[in-house]
Amino acid sequence: MKVLVEVGEALGAERLIPVSHAHVSGISIFNIGVSGVELLEKLVSMNARVRVYTTANPYSMAIEIPQFFDEKIVALQRRVVELLTAMGIDESSFTCIPYALRRPGYGEHLAWAESSAVIYANSVLGARTNREGGIVALLAGIAGRTYEAGMHLDENRRPSLRILVEVPATSIWIASAIGLYVGSVSKDIPFVSMGIDRDPVAARLYLKNFLASVATTSSLPMVFIENVTPERIDEKELASLERVSIDRKEIENYIEERCSSTLLLGCPHLDLDEVRYVLRKLLTNEVSKFFNHVMIFVPRRFEVSDDVRNLIIELKRRGLEVALFRGCCPVVTDLRNVVVEPLATVHGKARHYIPKLAGVPCCLVNAL
Amino acid sequence: MLSSERVVEVKVRRVSGYARGEVVKVWRLSFLGDVDPETGRLRESGKSIDGKILVVHSFRGSTVGTYVIYALASRKRAPNAIVSVNPDPVVIAGCILGGIPFAYGLPEEIYELLEDCDVLELRPPNTVVVRKRCR
């Protein structure tokens, strides 16, 4: 509680407010190291427990494929999960899409870490959350409250620039490329007009990837998206904003040559509908011929339906091996001993962070 | 020749607890990467922050910094206090969890004036006393 009060005071908050859902980041042993485990041990030894529904980000791949990692790393990573669940964090979470487990309502106050989830909650769901630090989100879950500043206040949820995207978001990689560009040109919250696929699953997938990519090249917690963001905006205010256009050339600059025969999907994680959607696209898409492996990252609780299983079997018959990884994240894993070749992806966030954090080359391809 | 010690009392936005020590001054700092949590030394300059008053203009970098500050404290390698011009939630969280006093809102001109041999004293709720020891 003291941490929340002090952090809030530093950020100009006058009080703490109740939150309905906390989401914790900083779960990977490759990020938090032994120091992080020590702090979690201390909290558990003090009998700390979350008071509100709390979810956690994915852990590193050390739990899912332990044979590739040092025993100590695997043991510490397992301990992190034990400690978090001992504090009452939803055991079936361990995903970067907490809104798939519990969808926050309009105007709800949250304490979420994980930039891609924060920007989705503020921009698409109309919920309110700052980009909390990983441990601060955990403490907010324990206190059931957070400090009232930033995105919890109306006056900070206003756009300051208008962006017209002349390229419709018709695939994951285009949505990602638009997001990477928007993030790189926006200092404050922009109002974005762009065409989005009408299929509801496709639309969700493209929005998720657009926003995760914005949050990769900026620290923006929110984007106003025309016809998507539920908050009302004054027409006069909108008309007064400076305008910028984004054309096809700027987006195409992000496509790279295919660097790998392995395609990485699920950054952010895919839910069952989205997995079905990408598998179907892989079956019909010419470009899938260039790949022989697909790695798909999904939440810890993920039951494969019969039709999805059949899609996986059919793809295998055609020479495309599909592997699902539950509850983990490649970005927060040292992949240097795991993959022997670079990774191709359609996700802007993975493209940006995998070379930096996971230590292997990655390319953004126009595959899906 | 003895130079007379100059003492300056400065008002800052917040001082969380009493502390005193020699200054180690850094412009921008990320606890993750820039500080070795085992030794309490700054990786670039090799200077120790253990038992010192760490004075930083502003912080950058990952939220994992909170854990590094906590680790420094649990290994008894922490600075006596962390003082900055700009406050940072990651650092504040680490200081409270590690029991390290902190201060922020140090005026820019005072930051400019400070040197590594000066002595700083933190007096809650918002006073910092600078003793100029350098010549």
Interface residues (C-beta under 8 A of the other chain):
Chain A: K2 V3 E6 V7 E9 A10 L11 S25 G26 N31 I32 G33 V34 S35 G36 E38 L39 A113 G133 G134 I135 V136 L139
Chain B: R14 S16 P37 S62 T63 V64 T66 Y67 V68 Y70 A71 S74 P87 D88 P89 V90 I92 A93 I96 L97 Y104
